């Protein structure tokens, strides 16, 4: 599971009532394109999530997004989920701190470069849009959302769609009748 250096995290916001989400981006695979652009896209996605109306209770929070490879994600997926295959995104929620913290660490999100690139190409969508979608998806998992049941999926997909709309990204689940696979 990835881990980031707490000293590199952004400072907490001045207003305690503000929803704020700082994200540390860690490149575990050197083949991700344009690190500055990728970092900006992840920051956009996390800011849109924090600004979303249903995230008002988020408070001051942080997460780590690790940009990895299919090989590494396959290992993590096998070790933690018993599935010996790569997947686009994995989320590892942090345990709840035993005492209140000024900034809550949500956990780690790990993205598999080859899978993200392949899925974007197969779906005919911009890589940047798919990356931001999977970032939002992974962060929502850290916040306790899931898609194990139809009701959970409808709730999570609805929130994702609203957040992505703030970024000008079309509803990734718009073709639900075609059986579009969830991330």
N, C-alpha and C positions, 0 to 999 in steps of 0.2 A: 504494500500500500504506500503511495507517495506521501511525503511529508515535506512541509516547507519550513523555512527558518522564521520563527516568530518575529525576529528583529527586523525582517524585511517587509512586514505588513504595514499597511496604511494606518495612520492614526485614527482613533475613534472620532466620530462627529462631535461637534460642540453641543448640539441639541440632543438631549436624551430621548425625545419623542420621535426623532427622525428615523425612517427606515433607511438603512445604509448597508451596503454589502460590498466589502472589499474582497478582491480576488487576487491571489498570488498565482501567476502562471509559471509552470515549470515545464521546460522542454526536455523530455526524456528521450526523444527521438530527433536526430539532427536533420531528418528529411522533411520536416514540416516546412512549407513555403513561407517566406516573408514573415519572420518572427514579430516584427513591429506591427504589421497589419493584423496578424492573428491575435496578438495581445489586445489590440484595439477592438477587434470584433468581440472578444470575450468580455472586455470591459463594457461594451455597449449592451450586450445581452444581460449581464449581471445588473447593470444600472436600470434597464427596463424592467427587470424582475423586481428590484427593490422599489421602484416607483409605482408598481401595480397596486391598485386599491386593496386587494385581498392580502397584500404583504405588509400592511400597516403595522402589524405586531412584530415585524421582523427585528426591529431595533437595530443596534449596531452589531453586525455580524461579518464574519469572514469565512472564506473557503479557499481551497487550493484546487486549481485545474491543472492536471498533468497531461501533457500532450505526448502520447506514447505511440507505440507501434502495434500492429496486429499480433505479433509474436508475444509481446509483453502482456497485452490485454487477454490473450488466450490463456496464458499462465495464471493470471489473476482470476479469470473466470473459472478455470478448473479448480484452483485452490479454494476460492471463497464461495462458489456457487455449484461446484461439481459438474460444470459444463465445459467440456474440452473443445472449445471453439472461440474464435474471436467474436466480438460484438462491438457495436459502435461506441457505446458509453457504459461505464460502470460508475456507481456511486457508493461511497463508503462513509456513512454518517459517523460523526464523532460521538463518543459517549457524552452524556450530559455531565457538565462540570459539577463537582460536589458542592461548590459554593458559587454564588453569583460572580460573574466576570464582567468587566466593563465592555468587552467585546466578546461575543459568543462565536466560537469556532464551530462551523457547521459540519465540516468534514472534507473529503476529497472526491473529486470527479476525475475520471480517467477516460480520455478519448483515444481511439485507435485510428491513426491517420489513414491507413489504406482502406479501411472500411468506410470511413467518412467520405473519402474521395470517391470510392466506387459507388456508394449509395447516391451521392449527389449526381454523378454521371448517369446512373441507371434511371433516376427519377427526373432527369432533365432540369435540375434546379441549380442555382449558383452554389458553389462550394461555401461561400461566405454565409449564405442563408442557412444551409444545413448545419454548419458549425455553430452558428448562433442558436439555432433550434435545439441542437443536442446539448449545448451549454445550459440553456434554460431548463431543458428536460432533466439533466443531471442535477442541477441545483434544486429543482422542485423535489426530487427524490430525497435530497439532504434535508429538506423541510418537512418530510413525512408523507408526501404525496406518492401514490402508486397507481398501477393500472392492472392489478391482478383480477379485478372484477369489472363487469361492464359499467357499473355505477362509478367506481374509482376512475376508470379510464375516461368516462365522459367528463367528470370533474377536472381531472388533470389536463386532458386535451383542451377543454374549454379555457382554462387558465393559460395554457401555452399559447393558444390561438390569439387570445387577447394581448398577451405580452408581445408576441411576434408582430401583431398588427401595429403596435407602437413603433416598431422598427421598419415598417413597410414590407413585411414578409407575408406572403400569402399563406392561408390556412394549410398547413402540411397534411391535415386530415380531411381536407375538403372532398376527397374522393373515397369516402368511407365505404361506399357500396362496392368498390373495386377490391376491398380487402387490403388496403395499404398497410403495410406492416408498421407497428409501433416501434419506436426506437428501443 
